[in-house]
Structure formats: structure tokens, C-alpha cells
Amino acid sequence: MPEISNELANALKKLDTPTVCNALEVVNPSRRTRGFNVKPFVCAHPELPSIVGFARTARIRAQHKPEQRSDTIGYYTYIAEGGPLPSIAVIQDLDDSPGYGALWGEVNTNVHYGLGCLGVITNGSVRDIPDSQPDFQMLAGMINPSHAFVHVLDWGGPVTLHGMEVSDGNLMHADLHGAVVIPLEDAANVVEEAQRIMARERILIEAAQRPDFSVEKIKEAQQRMADIH
């Protein structure tokens, strides 16, 4: 399975997710309307920096007692050994009321982090926020107190949550704003385009922060911005 260099991963981590989306729609216009969440997530740790990792996908239920015992060790083996690290768990809750029971709390955040997983993105719920692994990011549909009958149904297949389609092994970028899938072949170009976008934006923002800012200053800034390409 393809990987990315530490240098490229670190460059992506320095970006916020909206900037990645901006760059990606220039680099790969077909991604302008897909590959990111279109409903908001609750972010458990908005103070954490962006995370970048490879998707480990799974589907869960919690509302009803499972008919058979879940293969917990098989699931954890997939998280630890199912592809390049670091990983990000991308979990689709299939219940009619997603989030009825939380898979994520004090225990699982620490277990997953210990297995090289940086965070979870789920339409389900999370809990134990103060006691969760402090460096483990959680983007979830909601915060709920119980785990009910939560269990993993299967893993490694395609999932869809909050309008975002994710396949096993996809490169993911996430922060307090949400998440986006980055096609591997676009990753390096996303970093380069993001630098150009930020340089252009900086010109207009700095102009707007001056006391003599006006519509004429916007026009001047736009002319300077056009020179960055």
C-alpha cells in the first residue's frame, strides 16, 4: 500500500483542513464537491493540531444486543497492521439513531493511540472527553454518556458518514473544522498550491488590517495577488 514521506506528512499537518480543501479543488477540480463532510462534526479537542493519516474503516451498531460476540482482537489487529501508519479510524454507525452508544471513550482512545491511530472520525458518538487520550482527536456526530450494546460489525470496507465517502487506506486530513480525503497522487501538489493560496490571502488580509483600507486598496491587493501563480 502506498505511503507518503515524513516530510510531506509534516507539511500537510501544518495546514488546516479548509486550506487543504481550497488547494485540492485547484489541483483536482473533480474533488470540489466530494470527499469531505457536508454535515458538521462535534470536535472533542479543538485545541489539537491537524492530523494526517491513512483511513482504517469500520461499521458499528449499538442500539441492540449483537447476535454473536464481536471479534475485538481481529479489529484491533486491523487497526495496528492493516496498512501504513499513522492511521485514522473512520467509523460509520449504522443504527437508525446513530450515536445511541459510544465506542469511543477513555479506554478506546488510549488503545487506538497506542496502536498508531491519531484519531477517529465517526457519525456516531464519543464520551469520557476529559479522560480520553489527550493527543487523540475525535470528530463525532455527538457526545453521549452510554456505550449501550456498541460493537464492531466489520472493517476494511467503504463507509459513508456525514456525506463523506471513505475507503480503506485513503489519506485523510482532519482538524476542528472537519475532514477531507486527499488522493495520494495529489498530496504533494496540495502542499504547493496551499502555499500559493496562503501567500495570496496574506496580501489582502494585511491590507484589510491597515487603517487606510478601502475598496481601492482591495483592487491594489488583487493586482498583487494575481502575480502569485
FIBAFI-982515 format. One record per atom (N, C-alpha, C, O): residue in three letters; x, y, z. Coordinates in steps of 0.1 Angstrom, whole numbers, plus 5000, padded with zeros to 4 digits. Example, Ala and Ser with C-alpha at 12.3 -4.5 7.8 and 13.67 -1.06 7.14 Angstrom:
BEGIN
ala513249435078/ala512349555078/ala513249675078/ala514249675085/ser512849785071/ser513749895071/ser512950005079/ser513450115080/
% end
This chain:
BEGIN
met500949885000/met500050005000/met500950125000/met501850135008/pro500650224991/pro501450344991/pro501550425004/pro500650425012/glu502650485006/glu502850565018/glu503350705013/glu503450725001/ile503450795023/ile504050935019/ile505250955028/ile505350895039/ser506151045024/ser507251075032/ser506951155044/ser505951215045/asn507851145054/asn507651215067/asn507651365064/asn506851445070/glu508451415054/glu508451555050/glu507151605045/glu506651705049/leu506551515036/leu505251555030/leu504151555041/leu503251645042/ala504151445050/ala503151445060/ala503251565070/ala502251615074/asn504451605073/asn504651715082/asn504151845075/asn503651935082/ala504451855062/ala503951975055/ala502451985055/ala501852095056/leu501751865053/leu500351865053/leu499751895067/leu498751965069/lys500451855078/lys500051875091/lys500052025095/lys499352075104/lys500952105088/lys501052245091/lys499852325085/lys499652435088/leu499052255077/leu497952325070/leu496652295078/leu496552195085/asp495652385078/asp494352355083/asp493552285072/asp493852295060/thr492452215076/thr491652145066/thr490952235056/thr490952195044/pro490452355059/pro489852435049/pro490952475038/pro490552485026/thr492152495042/thr493152535032/thr493452415023/thr493652425011/val493452295029/val493652175021/val492552155011/val492752124999/cys491252185015/cys490152185006/cys490352284995/cys490052254983/asn490752404998/asn490952504988/asn491952464978/asn491752484966/ala493052414983/ala494152374974/ala493752254965/ala494052244953/leu493052154971/leu492652034964/leu491752074952/leu491752004942/glu490852164954/glu489852204943/glu490552264932/glu490052274921/val491752324934/val492552374923/val493352264916/val493452254904/val494052184925/val494852074920/val494051964913/val494451914902/asn492851934918/asn492051834913/asn490551884913/asn489851854923/pro490051954903/pro488752014903/pro487651914906/pro486551954910/ser487851794903/ser486751694905/ser486451674920/ser485451614923/arg487351724928/arg487151704943/arg486451824949/arg486251824962/arg486051924941/arg485452044947/arg484152004955/arg483852074965/thr483351904951/thr482051884957/thr482051744964/thr480951694967/arg483151674966/arg483151544972/arg484351524980/arg485451594978/gly484351424989/gly485451384996/gly485651455010/gly486751435016/phe484651525014/phe484751595027/phe483351595034/phe482351565027/asn483251615047/asn482051615053/asn481151735050/asn481651845049/val479851715048/val478951825045/val477951845056/val477051935054/lys478151775067/lys477351805079/lys478451815090/lys479451755089/pro478251905100/pro479251935110/pro479551815119/pro478651735123/phe480751805124/phe481151715135/phe481251795148/phe481551915147/val481151725159/val481551785172/val483051745173/val483451635172/cys483851845176/cys485251825178/cys485551825193/cys485351915200/ala486051705197/ala486351695212/ala487551775216/ala487551815228/his488551795208/his489751865212/his490151965201/his491051945193/pro489452075201/pro489652175191/pro491052245192/pro491552305182/glu491752225203/glu493052285205/glu494152205198/glu495252255197/leu493852075194/leu494851995188/leu495152045174/leu494252095167/pro496352015169/pro496752055155/pro496051955145/pro495451855150/ser496251985133/ser495751895122/ser496351755124/ser497451745128/ile495551655120/ile496051515119/ile496051475105/ile495151505097/val497051385101/val497151335088/val497451185090/val498451145096/gly496751105083/gly496950955084/gly496150885074/gly495350935066/phe496250745074/phe495650665065/phe494350595071/phe494450555083/ala493250595064/ala492050555069/ala491950405072/ala492450325064/arg491550375085/arg491050245088/arg489550245090/arg489050315099/thr488850185082/thr487350195081/thr486750085089/thr487249965089/ala485550115095/ala484750005102/ala483350055103/ala483050175101/arg482449955105/arg481049985108/arg480649935121/arg481049825125/ile479750005128/ile479349965142/ile477849975143/ile477150045135/arg477349915154/arg476049935159/arg476049935174/arg477049885180/ala475049995180/ala475049995195/ala473649985201/ala473549955213/gln472549995193/gln471250005198/gln470749875203/gln469949865213/his471149765197/his470649635200/his471849535204/his472949555198/lys471549435212/lys472549335216/lys472949255204/lys472149215196/pro474249245201/pro474749165190/pro474349015191/pro474248965202/glu474148955179/glu473848815179/glu475048725182/glu474848615187/gln476148775179/gln477348695183/gln478448795188/gln478448915185/arg479448735195/arg480548815201/arg481348875190/arg481748815180/ser481649005192/ser482449085182/ser483949035183/ser484449005194/asp484649035172/asp486048995171/asp486849115174/asp487449175165/thr487049145187/thr487749265191/thr489249255187/thr489749355182/ile489849145189/ile491249125186/ile491449135171/ile492449195166/gly490549085163/gly490649095148/gly490549245144/gly491349285135/tyr489649315151/tyr489549465147/tyr490849535152/tyr491349615144/tyr491349515163/tyr492549585168/tyr493749545159/tyr494649635157/thr493749425155/thr494849385146/thr494849465133/thr495849505127/tyr493649485128/tyr493449565116/tyr493949705118/tyr494549765110/ile493549765129/ile493949905133/ile495549905133/ile496150005128/ala496149805139/ala497649815141/ala498349775128/ala499449825126/glu497849685120/glu498649615110/glu497949625096/glu498449565086/gly496849695095/gly496049695082/gly496549785071/gly495949795061/gly497649855074/gly498249945064/gly499250035070/gly499650015081/pro499750135062/pro500750225067/pro500250305079/pro499050335081/leu501150345087/leu500850425099/leu501450565097/leu502350585089/pro500950665104/pro499850665114/pro498550645106/pro498350665094/ser497550605114/ser496150575109/ser495150675115/ser495450735125/ile494050685109/ile492850755114/ile491650665113/ile491350615102/ala490950635124/ala489850545123/ala488650625118/ala488350735122/val487950565108/val486850635101/val485650535103/val485650425096/ile484750565112/ile483750465117/ile482350515113/ile481850615117/gln481650425106/gln480250455103/gln479350385112/gln479350265114/asp478450455119/asp477450405128/asp476150375120/asp475650465115/leu475750255120/leu474650215111/leu473250215118/leu472250185112/asp473250245131/asp472050245138/asp471050345132/asp471450445126/asp469750315134/asp468750415130/asp468950555137/asp468650655131/ser469450545149/ser469750665157/ser471250665159/ser471650615170/pro472050705149/pro473550695151/pro473950775164/pro473450875167/gly474850705171/gly475350765184/gly474650715196/gly474850765207/tyr473750615194/tyr473050555205/tyr473950515216/tyr473750525228/gly475150455212/gly476150415221/gly477550445216/gly477750435204/ala478450485225/ala479750535221/ala480750425221/ala480850355231/leu481550405210/leu482650315210/leu483850385216/leu484850315220/trp483850515216/trp485050595219/trp484950665233/trp484050745235/gly485950635242/gly486050695255/gly487450685260/gly488350675252/glu487550685273/glu488850675279/glu489650555275/glu490850565272/val489050435274/val489750315271/val490150315256/val491350295253/asn489250325247/asn489550305233/asn490350415227/asn491150385218/thr490250535232/thr491150645227/thr492650605230/thr493550625222/asn492850555242/asn494250515246/asn494750395238/asn495850385234/val493850295237/val494250175230/val494550205215/val495550165210/his493650285209/his493950315194/his495250395193/his495950375184/tyr495350495202/tyr496550585201/tyr497850495202/tyr498850515196/gly497750405212/gly498950315214/gly499250225202/gly500350175200/leu498250205193/leu498450125181/leu498750205169/leu498650155157/gly499050335171/gly499450425160/gly498350495153/gly498450555142/cys497150505160/cys496050575154/cys495950715160/cys495950725173/leu495750815152/leu495850955157/leu494451015161/leu494451115168/gly493450945156/gly492051005159/gly490950925153/gly491250825146/val489750965155/val488650895150/val487751005143/val487551115148/ile487050965132/ile486051045125/ile484850955125/ile484950845119/thr483750995130/thr482550905131/thr481250985131/thr481251095136/asn480250925125/asn478950985126/asn478250945139/asn477150985142/gly478850855147/gly478350815160/gly478750905171/gly478951025169/ser478850845183/ser479150935195/ser480450905202/ser481050795199/val480850995210/val482050985218/val481751025232/val480651085235/arg482550985242/arg482251025256/arg483651025263/arg484651015257/asp483551045277/asp484751055285/asp485751155280/asp486951135280/ile485251265276/ile486151365269/ile487351405278/ile488451405274/pro487151445291/pro488251485299/pro489251375302/pro490451405304/asp488851245301/asp489751135305/asp490251065292/asp490950965293/ser489851115280/ser490351055268/ser491851085266/ser492351175272/gln492451005258/gln493951025254/gln494051175249/gln493351205239/pro494851255256/pro494851405252/pro495251435238/pro494951545233/asp496051345232/asp496551375218/asp495751305208/asp496151305196/phe494651235212/phe493851165202/phe492651255198/phe491751285207/gln492551285186/gln491451375181/gln490151295179/gln490251175175/met489051355182/met487751285180/met486851385173/met486451495178/leu486351355161/leu485351425153/leu484151335153/leu484251225147/ala483051375159/ala481851285160/ala480551345158/ala480451475157/gly479551265156/gly478251315153/gly477651385166/gly476851475165/met478051335178/met477551385190/met478351335202/met479251245200/ile478151385214/ile478651335226/ile477551275234/ile476451335236/asn477651145238/asn476651075246/asn477351005257/asn478450975257/pro476550975268/pro477150915280/pro477350765280/pro478250715287/ser476550685272/ser476550545274/ser477150475262/ser477250525251/his477650345264/his478150265253/his477050175248/his477250105238/ala475950155256/ala474850075252/ala475449935248/ala476149875255/phe475049885236/phe475549755231/phe476549775220/phe476549695210/val477349875221/val478249905209/val479149795206/val479749735215/his479249765193/his480049655188/his480449685173/his479749745166/val481649635170/val482149645156/val481549535148/val481649415151/leu480849575137/leu480349475127/leu481349415118/leu481449295116/asp482049515111/asp483049465101/asp484049585099/asp483849695104/trp485149555092/trp486149655090/trp486749635076/trp486749525071/gly487349745071/gly488149735059/gly487349775046/gly487849775035/gly486049795048/gly485149825036/gly484949975035/gly485250055044/pro484250015024/pro483950155022/pro482850205032/pro481950125036/val482950325037/val482050385046/val481650525041/val482350585033/thr480450565046/thr480050705042/thr479450765055/thr478650705062/leu480050885059/leu479550955071/leu479551105068/leu480551155064/his478451165072/his478151305070/his478551345056/his479051455053/gly478151265046/gly478351295032/gly479651265027/gly479951285015/met480651215035/met481951185031/met482151035028/met482050955037/glu482551005016/glu482850865013/glu484350835015/glu485150915010/val484650735022/val486050695026/val486250545023/val485450465027/ser487350515017/ser487750375016/ser488950345024/ser489750435027/asp489150225027/asp490350175035/asp491650225028/asp491750215016/gly492550285036/gly493750325030/gly493850465025/gly494850515021/asn492650535024/asn492650675019/asn493450765028/asn493550745040/leu494150855022/leu494950955030/leu493951065035/leu493151125027/met493851085048/met492951175055/met493651295061/met494751285066/his492951405061/his493451525068/his492251575076/his491151585071/ala492451605089/ala491351645097/ala491751745108/ala492951745112/asp490851835111/asp491151925123/asp489751965128/asp488751895125/leu489652075136/leu488452105142/leu487352145133/leu486152145136/his487652175120/his486652205110/his485952085104/his484852095100/gly486651975104/gly486151855097/gly487251775091/gly488351775096/ala486951705080/ala487851605074/ala487751615059/ala486751645054/val488851565052/val488851555038/val489751445034/val490751415040/val489351375023/val490151275017/val491151345007/val490651414998/ile492451305007/ile493351364998/ile493851244989/ile494551154994/pro493551244976/pro494151144968/pro495651144968/pro496251254968/leu496251034970/leu497751024972/leu498551104961/leu499551164964/glu498051084949/glu498751144938/glu498651304938/glu499451364931/asp497751354946/asp497651504947/asp498251564959/asp498351684960/ala498751484968/ala499251534981/ala500351634980/ala500251744986/ala501351604972/ala502451704971/ala502051834965/ala502451944969/asn501151824954/asn500651944948/asn499752024957/asn499652144955/val499051954966/val498252024975/val499052114984/val498652234987/val500152064989/val501052144997/val501552274989/val501552384995/glu502052244977/glu502552364969/glu501452464966/glu501652584968/glu500252414962/glu499152514960/glu498752584972/glu498352704972/ala498752514983/ala498352574996/ala499252695000/ala498852795005/gln500552684997/gln501452794999/gln501152914991/gln501253024996/arg500752884978/arg500453004970/arg499153064974/arg499053184974/ile498152984978/ile496853034983/ile497153124995/ile496553234996/met497953075005/met498153155017/met498953285014/met498653385021/ala499853275005/ala500553395001/ala499653504995/ala499753624998/arg498753454987/arg497753554981/arg496853614992/arg496653734992/glu496353525000/glu495453575010/glu496053665020/glu495453765025/arg497353645023/arg498153735032/arg498153875027/arg498053965035/ile498253895014/ile498354025009/ile497054105012/ile497154215016/leu495954045009/leu494654115012/leu494354125026/leu493854235031/ile494654025034/ile494454035049/ile495254155055/ile494754225063/glu496554155051/glu497354265057/glu496854405052/glu496954495060/ala496454415040/ala495854535035/ala494554575044/ala494454695047/ala493754475047/ala492554505054/ala492754545068/ala491954605074/gln493954515074/gln494254545088/gln494954675089/gln495154725100/arg495154745078/arg495754885079/arg494654985080/arg493554965075/pro494955095087/pro493955205089/pro493455265076/pro492355325076/asp494255265066/asp493855335053/asp493155235044/asp493055265032/phe492655125048/phe492055025040/phe490755085033/phe489955155039/ser490555045020/ser489455095012/ser489255005000/ser490054904999/val488255024993/val487954944981/val489154964971/val489554864964/glu489755084970/glu490855094962/glu492055004966/glu492754954958/lys492254994979/lys493254904984/lys492954764981/lys493954684979/ile491654724980/ile491354584976/ile491754564962/ile492354464959/lys491554664953/lys491954654939/lys493454634938/lys493954554930/glu494154714946/glu495654714945/glu496154574950/glu497054514945/ala495454524961/ala495854394966/ala495654284956/ala496454194955/gln494454294949/gln494154194940/gln495154184928/gln495454084923/gln495654304924/gln496654304914/gln497954234918/gln498554164910/arg498354254930/arg499554194936/arg499254044938/arg500153964936/met498054004942/met497753864943/met497853784930/met498253674930/ala497453854919/ala497453794906/ala498853754902/ala499053674893/asp499853824907/asp501253794904/asp501753664910/asp502853614906/ile501053604919/ile501553484926/ile500853364919/ile499653344920/his501653294912/his501053174905/his502153064903/his501852964897/
% end
